Amino acid sequence: MFDLDEKDWKILLKLRDNSRVNVSDLASELQIPRTTVQERINRLVRNGIIKKFTIQQDHSKLGKPVTAFIMVSFSPGTGLSQREAAESIAAMEDVHEVHLISGEWDIIAKARGDSLESIGKLVIDRIRNVRGVGKTLTCASFLCVKENI
């Protein structure tokens, strides 16, 4: 674990909101010298705190306005581990996140599509055909209140 001080946290929060922010503007806003901000960002990257700089897409404008969460129950004894089943699901187009979870369900996947029908096809024709997938439960999202990428 890496110890972050208050300045590191402020930099991280600002970069999370907008990773394209100019270092000079960030330094001015935080009242920290530009070279100090740049060095701290470099250190955060070097230490793996910042894994990558990315974008946040507007999926509706890209033709994928429907988001659903697919709960998956894993059935062992198929020659495929739970992790391998999750990796197979993660490799599918339109699947954006996959997590191994505790509780009644074993895997949760976040998918996006152009319609509920396309999400249904993903679940029925692809996810349910992964070895080890026992049953699924799909929950459509009505509205995203908060999403951090």
C-alpha positions in Angstrom: 0.0 0.0 0.0 1.2 3.5 -0.8 0.7 6.4 1.6 -1.1 9.3 0.0 -1.1 12.8 1.6 -3.8 15.4 1.2 -2.1 16.9 -1.9 -2.0 13.5 -3.6 -5.7 12.9 -2.9 -6.6 16.4 -4.3 -4.7 15.6 -7.5 -6.3 12.2 -7.8 -9.8 13.6 -7.4 -9.2 16.4 -9.9 -7.8 13.9 -12.4 -10.7 11.6 -11.9 -13.1 14.4 -12.8 -11.1 15.3 -15.8 -7.8 13.5 -16.7 -7.2 16.0 -19.6 -6.8 18.9 -17.2 -3.7 21.0 -17.9 -1.0 20.5 -15.2 -0.5 24.2 -15.0 -4.2 24.8 -14.5 -4.3 22.0 -11.9 -1.3 23.5 -10.0 -2.9 26.9 -10.0 -6.2 25.6 -8.8 -4.6 23.6 -6.0 -2.0 26.3 -5.2 0.9 23.9 -5.6 3.9 24.5 -7.9 3.5 23.0 -11.4 6.7 20.9 -11.1 5.4 19.5 -7.8 2.1 18.5 -9.4 3.8 16.9 -12.3 6.2 14.9 -10.1 3.3 13.7 -7.9 1.4 12.6 -11.0 4.5 10.8 -12.2 4.9 9.1 -8.8 1.3 8.1 -8.7 1.7 6.5 -12.2 5.0 4.9 -11.3 3.6 3.3 -8.1 0.5 2.0 -9.9 -2.0 4.2 -8.1 -3.0 5.7 -11.5 -3.3 2.7 -13.8 -4.2 4.7 -17.0 -5.7 7.9 -18.2 -8.9 7.3 -20.1 -12.2 8.8 -21.3 -15.8 8.5 -20.3 -18.0 7.8 -23.3 -21.6 8.8 -23.8 -23.0 5.4 -24.6 -26.3 6.7 -25.7 -24.7 8.8 -28.4 -22.7 5.7 -29.5 -25.9 3.7 -30.0 -25.8 1.7 -26.8 -28.3 3.5 -24.5 -29.4 0.4 -22.6 -27.4 -0.8 -19.5 -28.1 -4.1 -17.7 -26.5 -6.0 -15.0 -26.4 -9.8 -15.4 -26.1 -12.0 -12.3 -24.5 -15.4 -13.1 -24.7 -18.5 -11.0 -21.6 -20.8 -11.6 -22.0 -24.6 -11.7 -18.7 -26.3 -10.9 -17.6 -29.6 -12.5 -17.7 -28.5 -16.1 -13.9 -28.4 -16.5 -13.9 -24.6 -16.4 -13.1 -22.6 -13.3 -15.3 -19.8 -12.1 -12.5 -17.4 -13.0 -12.2 -18.8 -16.5 -16.0 -18.5 -17.0 -15.8 -14.9 -15.9 -12.9 -14.3 -18.3 -15.0 -15.8 -21.2 -17.8 -13.5 -20.3 -15.5 -10.5 -20.0 -14.2 -11.1 -23.5 -17.6 -10.7 -25.1 -18.4 -7.5 -27.1 -20.8 -5.2 -25.2 -19.7 -6.6 -21.8 -18.1 -3.7 -20.0 -17.4 -5.1 -16.5 -17.2 -8.5 -14.9 -16.8 -9.1 -11.2 -16.5 -12.3 -9.1 -18.8 -11.7 -6.1 -19.9 -13.2 -2.9 -23.5 -14.2 -2.0 -26.2 -16.0 -3.8 -24.7 -15.2 -7.2 -21.1 -15.8 -8.3 -20.5 -13.4 -11.1 -21.9 -10.0 -12.1 -21.5 -8.5 -15.5 -22.3 -5.0 -16.7 -23.5 -4.9 -20.4 -24.6 -2.2 -22.8 -26.7 -2.6 -25.9 -28.9 -0.8 -28.3 -32.1 -2.4 -26.9 -33.3 -4.8 -24.2 -33.7 -7.3 -27.1 -29.9 -7.1 -27.8 -29.1 -7.5 -24.1 -31.4 -10.6 -24.1 -29.6 -12.0 -27.1 -26.3 -11.5 -25.4 -27.5 -13.3 -22.3 -29.4 -16.2 -24.0 -27.2 -16.8 -27.0 -23.7 -16.1 -25.5 -23.5 -15.9 -21.7 -25.7 -18.9 -21.0 -23.6 -20.9 -23.5 -20.4 -20.4 -21.4 -19.4 -23.7 -19.7 -20.2 -23.4 -16.1 -22.9 -20.8 -16.3 -25.9 -22.4 -14.5 -28.5 -19.6 -14.5 -28.7 -15.9 -14.9 -30.7 -13.0 -13.7 -30.7 -9.8 -15.8 -31.6 -6.4 -14.3 -32.1 -3.4 -16.6 -30.9 0.0 -15.4 -33.6 2.7 -15.6 -31.2 5.6 -14.9 -27.5 5.9 -14.0 -27.2 8.3 -11.1 -23.4 8.0 -10.7 -20.8 6.2 -12.7 -17.0 6.5 -12.4 -14.9 4.9 -15.0 
